């Protein structure tokens, strides 16, 4: 049995740890021919791999599988090939070749969910703003009340949260989530474990998704937004989800609510969200935006009610490794 892996630099630019991890997984089972290609020297897959007829298991990442390969890889039994045209995939299947694909996007679920939790905590306590401020200004260290005398509900010893927005602990907060997929259920379970009151809306999800996440199922998205202290729309961007969280829903969010975005901004009416954030009616903790990268003059940048990061929630080294592992597990035992 011969195992072969070919990876193009264009794939490495997107998943820089995945191919090597795939190779390490297979090397535990036996020898692997591993080929890395670039634009300067990129022969067709049939030329890049030595003795193609002997290849039984193949992984091709960013290297096209052509009609010529159909004839040359005559012993092929199992494969992951990306890109792969539907026509060639159909021909491979007719020849009895098992083609594997990702069946879900769980490989970055944990990374995104943990990042969302971090954004939530940072938004509640204004951690990035305070970190930046004390580099040049000692005033955040002064917790004296504005009047200089103790006042109920004002600044006090070690209390510097912004009372205009959701603040303090996650415990006891009303967390409202749109979605019950890989990211949303993990985030819900984190919030539930930390003592939050969690509810989620996802009409097509099975009941166990909510039970495992510790979330109460809400059947009506209009009710979900009414009492949210933390609102987290966590859906993939598709035609059916684009703009799903429309302006009326965003306008129904209570004043001071913290909105957490880590999947795609366009599932929301971004104009409505911007309007309320810039009016200091909502706080925002976001890794994704309607325009990326945000222009340096964008009014969302540097605000006291906005936490912003540059769309890097999902791509940890571990998510790269899980990308490979979830495909490798589908191959028959060696």
C-alpha atoms as one frame of an Amber mdcrd trajectory, in Angstrom:
protein
   0.000   0.000   0.000   1.328   3.428  -0.930   0.206   6.634   0.776   0.824
   9.929  -1.005   0.210  13.549  -0.005   0.615  16.533  -2.337   0.121  20.102
  -1.138   0.354  23.385  -3.035   1.566  26.606  -1.433  -1.861  28.161  -2.033
  -3.315  25.631   0.405  -0.544  26.282   2.933  -1.448  29.973   2.816  -4.916
  29.094   4.160  -4.161  26.088   6.380  -0.424  26.329   7.182  -0.277  23.412
   9.651  -2.814  20.984   8.193  -0.790  19.157   5.537   2.188  18.402   7.764
  -0.111  17.183  10.518  -1.887  14.903   8.039   1.506  13.499   7.078   2.441
  12.846  10.720  -0.854  10.993  11.253  -0.197   8.708   8.295   3.464   8.176
   9.136   2.305   6.375  12.290   0.848   3.737   9.956   3.664   3.459   7.437
   5.728   5.295   4.798   4.246   8.372   3.122   5.368  10.170  -0.011   4.955
  13.847   0.800   5.306  16.451  -1.953   5.084  20.225  -1.499   4.621  22.293
  -4.668   4.791  25.988  -5.514   3.868  28.146  -8.480   7.428  28.127  -9.796
   7.584  24.345 -10.009   4.115  22.894 -10.088   3.894  19.834 -12.334   0.537
  18.110 -12.687  -0.313  15.705  -9.889   0.348  12.754 -12.187   3.966  13.960
 -12.546   4.485  15.214  -8.995   3.896  11.817  -7.367   6.320   9.006  -8.147
   4.807   5.726  -9.403   1.143   6.903  -9.419  -0.271   3.444 -10.243   0.952
   2.222  -6.834  -0.892   4.920  -4.877  -3.777   3.444  -2.906  -4.521   6.376
  -0.564  -4.113   9.950  -1.796  -4.465  13.407  -0.268  -4.208  16.305  -2.686
  -4.487  19.796  -1.194  -4.617  22.610  -3.709  -3.293  20.405  -6.537  -5.931
  19.680  -9.223  -6.805  16.100 -10.108  -7.170  16.038 -13.904  -8.564  13.628
 -16.490  -5.014  12.401 -17.047  -4.848  11.465 -13.357  -7.906   9.229 -13.752
  -5.925   6.850 -15.920  -2.564   7.169 -14.177  -3.745   6.611 -10.601  -5.126
   3.202 -11.519  -4.726   1.629  -8.048  -6.403   4.413  -6.120  -8.932   3.280
  -3.488  -9.398   6.277  -1.141  -8.763   9.990  -1.517  -9.178  13.531  -0.275
  -8.875  15.826  -3.285  -9.412  19.585  -3.189 -10.166  21.021  -5.704 -12.116
  18.279  -7.452 -14.674  18.822 -10.201 -18.056  17.062  -9.842 -17.490  15.302
 -13.160 -14.175  13.761 -12.134 -15.503  12.911  -8.685 -18.368  11.025 -10.334
 -15.923   9.081 -12.496 -13.767   8.212  -9.468 -16.826   6.978  -7.608 -17.821
   4.795 -10.563 -14.364   3.237 -10.387 -14.962   2.421  -6.722 -12.747   5.149
  -5.243 -13.956   6.442  -1.862 -13.831  10.275  -1.822 -13.903  11.976   1.573
 -15.111  15.471   2.437 -15.618  17.418   5.611 -19.107  16.688   6.884 -19.124
  19.651   9.308 -16.985  22.596  10.354 -16.221  21.408  13.850 -12.515  21.769
  13.196 -12.682  25.464  14.118 -15.655  25.300  16.473 -13.599  25.215  19.665
 -11.243  27.974  18.519 -14.101  30.307  17.581 -16.128  29.538  20.693 -13.207
  30.164  23.049 -12.436  33.396  21.208 -16.074  34.459  21.543 -15.908  33.793
  25.267 -12.759  35.914  25.499 -14.405  38.742  23.555 -17.409  38.528  25.869
 -15.298  38.829  29.012 -13.242  41.633  27.482 -16.424  43.459  26.509 -17.943
  43.141  29.960 -14.823  44.396  31.746 -13.338  46.683  29.028 -10.002  44.879
  29.372  -8.429  45.990  26.048  -9.396  49.625  26.593  -7.912  49.666  30.078
  -4.764  47.886  28.934  -4.233  50.495  26.251  -5.121  53.444  28.490  -2.721
  52.764  31.355   0.244  52.678  28.993   0.052  56.455  28.617  -2.392  57.654
  31.280  -2.503  56.873  35.017  -6.085  58.127  35.439  -7.721  54.641  35.140
  -6.025  53.773  38.424  -8.076  56.443  40.204 -11.389  54.960  41.334 -12.541
  58.057  43.186 -16.212  58.973  42.648 -16.721  61.954  40.324 -17.817  64.154
  43.234 -14.923  63.082  45.413 -17.410  61.563  47.875 -18.846  58.081  48.009
 -21.933  57.862  45.803 -24.193  54.857  45.228 -23.735  53.432  41.744 -20.629
  55.494  40.944 -16.957  54.655  40.675 -15.465  53.165  43.801 -12.510  51.144
  44.985 -11.473  48.753  42.152 -14.797  49.361  40.400 -14.314  50.902  36.979
 -16.880  49.165  34.752 -18.972  51.215  32.346 -22.495  51.114  33.734 -24.032
  52.218  30.438 -23.442  48.743  29.021 -23.579  45.130  30.191 -20.671  44.759
  32.588 -19.218  42.730  35.435 -19.436  38.961  35.584 -20.820  36.605  32.995
 -22.542  34.830  35.867 -26.191  35.813  35.987 -26.202  37.489  32.580 -28.949
  36.776  30.065 -27.029  35.358  27.102 -29.096  35.016  23.944 -27.676  33.093
  20.983 -28.802  32.748  17.381 -27.723  29.287  16.254 -27.066  25.851  17.727
 -24.159  24.596  15.646 -20.538  23.771  16.381 -19.599  27.257  17.559 -22.875
  28.325  19.145 -23.332  25.217  21.307 -19.777  25.376  22.616 -20.146  29.055
  23.458 -23.501  28.350  25.116 -21.976  25.588  27.243 -19.153  27.895  28.374
 -21.606  30.621  29.354 -23.897  28.122  31.090 -20.970  26.651  33.042 -20.027
  30.152  34.207 -23.512  30.742  35.546 -25.231  32.645  32.745 -28.901  32.281
  31.850 -28.599  30.977  28.274 -31.289  30.770  25.621 -30.852  29.981  21.917
 -32.915  30.135  18.744 -32.326  27.651  15.936 -35.544  26.259  14.445 -33.913
  23.417  12.515 -31.693  22.093  15.306 -32.575  18.936  17.223 -33.561  19.165
  20.868 -30.363  17.492  22.187 -28.290  20.402  20.820 -29.884  22.687  23.398
 -29.768  20.226  26.290 -26.066  19.476  25.837 -25.265  23.187  25.671 -27.237
  24.069  28.786 -29.437  26.425  26.776 -33.166  26.926  26.945 -34.747  26.617
  23.529 -36.473  29.764  22.325 -38.874  29.177  19.449 -39.289  32.824  18.432
 -36.315  35.011  17.566 -38.375  38.116  18.361 -38.617  36.969  21.974 -34.936
  36.055  22.072 -33.778  39.650  21.630 -36.152  41.330  24.067 -34.230  40.741
  27.285 -30.707  40.060  25.979 -27.811  41.412  27.992 -25.377  39.569  25.727
 -26.487  38.813  22.173 -24.428  36.422  20.028 -25.551  35.670  16.449 -23.508
  32.559  15.567 -24.456  31.256  12.136 -22.499  30.527   8.958 -23.076  32.998
   6.140 -25.381  31.557   3.504 -28.111  32.992   1.312 -30.636  31.897   3.931
 -28.791  33.576   6.817 -27.609  36.805   5.200 -29.365  39.648   7.003 -31.384
  37.193   9.107 -30.846  39.398  12.172 -32.607  42.322  10.559 -32.871  45.947
  11.664 -36.085  45.440  13.654 -34.420  42.740  15.759 -31.332  44.861  16.351
 -33.513  47.829  17.330 -35.349  45.561  19.789 -32.163  44.743  21.708 -32.215
  46.428  25.119 -30.080  49.509  25.552 -26.652  48.535  26.896 -26.667  45.018
  25.389 -23.284  43.591  24.382 -23.292  42.102  20.846 -20.660  39.400  20.188
 -19.712  38.579  16.577 -17.275  35.794  15.623 -18.800  34.024  12.612 -19.875
  36.473   9.882 -21.023  40.053  10.334 -23.374  39.923   7.347 -25.838  37.673
   9.159 -26.823  40.966  10.812 -28.093  44.198   9.327 -24.706  45.840   9.805
 -26.001  49.344   9.118 -28.496  49.046  11.970 -25.873  47.547  14.255 -23.407
  50.327  13.450 -26.064  52.962  14.048 -26.844  51.732  17.547 -23.202  51.124
  18.494 -22.122  54.574  17.319 -25.027  56.087  19.258 -23.685  54.404  22.428
 -26.848  52.319  22.696 -25.092  48.945  22.284 -21.616  47.605  22.992 -19.844
  45.480  20.398 -17.189  42.766  20.723 -16.376  41.640  17.194 -13.835  39.608
  15.257 -15.743  40.055  11.977 -17.017  43.178  10.258 -18.979  44.316   7.231
 -15.772  45.745   5.743 -12.464  43.915   6.235  -9.962  45.148   6.978 -11.617
  48.053   8.724 -10.240  51.332   7.330  -8.054  53.142   9.840 -10.548  56.001
   9.951 -13.564  53.765  10.622 -15.587  55.248  13.510 -15.897  51.830  15.183
 -12.171  51.814  15.927 -10.962  52.947  19.315 -14.381  53.414  20.919 -14.944
  52.737  24.597 -17.890  50.468  23.747 -16.173  48.388  21.025 -13.725  45.485
  21.230 -12.236  44.678  17.820  -9.905  41.957  16.553  -8.762  41.204  12.962
 -10.808  38.099  11.992  -8.552  35.480  13.551 -10.925  33.590  15.870 -10.920
  30.291  14.006  -7.437  29.678  12.675  -5.415  28.298  15.554  -2.800  25.614
  15.059  -5.182  23.215  16.769  -7.978  23.973  14.307  -5.513  23.241  11.485
  -4.738  19.895  13.085  -8.389  19.065  13.557  -9.013  19.914   9.908  -6.616
  17.078   9.056  -7.791  14.703  11.770 -11.459  14.856  10.773 -10.534  13.799
   7.247  -7.924  11.212   8.236 -10.447   9.460  10.494 -12.639   8.690   7.489
 -10.019   6.522   5.798 -10.248   2.784   6.285  -7.884   1.333   8.895  -4.468
   0.699   7.382
